[in-house]
């Protein structure tokens, strides 16, 4: 599995498939305290997320 933000989109399905329960927890992100540039490639991550969503949709 790739170590990207897109791959984390599939985690809830994997957890649900094994019968585990999970919940979302709100997090406050303080971007005003962030130092340096983002290393995330936005278009590449978005494309991988869409691809993963489509793959998962076909599996269901």
C-alpha positions as CSV (number, residue, x, y, z in Angstrom):
1,X,0.0,0.0,0.0
2,X,1.3,3.5,-0.8
3,X,2.0,5.9,2.0
4,X,-0.1,8.7,0.8
5,X,-3.2,10.7,1.9
6,X,-5.2,8.9,-0.8
7,X,-4.5,5.5,0.7
8,X,-5.9,6.6,4.0
9,X,-9.3,7.1,2.3
10,X,-9.7,3.3,2.1
11,X,-9.0,2.7,5.8
12,X,-12.7,3.1,6.9
13,X,-13.9,0.4,4.5
14,X,-11.2,-2.0,5.7
15,X,-12.1,-1.3,9.3
16,X,-15.8,-1.7,8.6
17,X,-15.2,-5.0,6.7
18,X,-13.7,-6.6,9.8
19,X,-16.7,-5.5,11.9
20,X,-14.8,-2.9,14.0
21,X,-16.4,0.4,15.0
22,X,-14.8,3.7,14.4
23,X,-15.6,7.4,14.7
24,X,-14.3,10.7,13.4
25,X,-12.7,13.1,16.0
26,X,-12.5,16.8,15.2
27,X,-9.0,18.2,15.0
28,X,-8.0,21.9,15.1
29,X,-5.2,22.6,12.6
30,X,-3.2,25.7,13.2
31,X,-1.8,26.6,9.8
32,X,-0.7,30.0,11.1
33,X,1.9,28.1,13.2
34,X,3.1,26.0,10.3
35,X,6.7,26.5,9.1
36,X,8.0,25.9,5.6
37,X,6.3,24.8,2.4
38,X,3.9,21.8,2.0
39,X,5.5,18.7,0.5
40,X,2.2,17.3,-0.6
41,X,1.5,17.2,-4.3
42,X,-2.1,18.4,-4.4
43,X,-3.1,17.3,-7.9
44,X,-1.4,13.9,-7.6
45,X,-3.0,13.3,-4.2
46,X,-6.4,14.3,-5.5
47,X,-6.1,12.1,-8.6
48,X,-5.1,9.1,-6.4
49,X,-8.0,9.7,-4.0
50,X,-10.5,9.8,-6.9
51,X,-8.9,6.6,-8.4
52,X,-9.2,4.9,-5.0
53,X,-12.8,6.0,-4.6
54,X,-13.7,4.6,-8.0
55,X,-11.9,1.3,-7.3
56,X,-13.7,1.0,-4.0
57,X,-17.1,1.9,-5.6
58,X,-16.6,-1.0,-8.1
59,X,-15.8,-3.4,-5.3
60,X,-19.1,-2.7,-3.4
